[in-house]
């Protein structure tokens, strides 16, 4: 995921700002990590550079 996406990404449930936590990144992208919504208390994983922004009840 490109860091620039943080300017436009919001929680899919409440539309609030997300907090980024980076576990691994390369020169151009975040490879693994998570996006956290404090209001909903939900983590959205970033795996292989792709953020999974499905609401928790729609995952699996």
N, C-alpha and C positions, 0 to 999 in steps of 0.2 A: 504494500500500500504506500502510495506517495504521501509524504508529510503534508503536502499542500491540500490534500483532501480534508484535513482537519478544519479548514475554513468553511466547508459546506456540510460536513457530516453532523447529524443530530440523532438523538435517540429516536428509533422508529415508533416507540410507544407514546412518549410525552413531548417529543420534539425539543428537548433541552440539550444543552451542550454536553459533549462527551469528553472524558479525560483519557488521554493516551498513556499507556504503559508499554514500553518497548523492551522486549527480551532479546531480540536479535535484529540487526539491520545491516545493510550493505551500503555502498556508496550512493545508491539512488532510492532505495525503498526500505520500508519496515517489513522484515520477513516474518517474524512472529512477535506476538504481544497481545494486547487487549485494549478495548475501548470500554470505559466504565461510565454508567449513568448513575450519579449520586441520588437523584430523586427516586428512580425506580429500584436502585440497589441491584443493578444487573450488569454483568460483564459480557461483552461481545468479543469473541476471540478473533485474532488475526492469525491465519495459518497459511503458510506458503504465499505470503504477500496479499492474501485475499481476506478482507474483513467480512465476517458473517453477521449481518445485521438483521437476521430473522428474530422476531420477538421470541422470548423463551418458550411460549406455549406452542410455537410452530416449528421448533427444532426437532431433529431426529428423524 
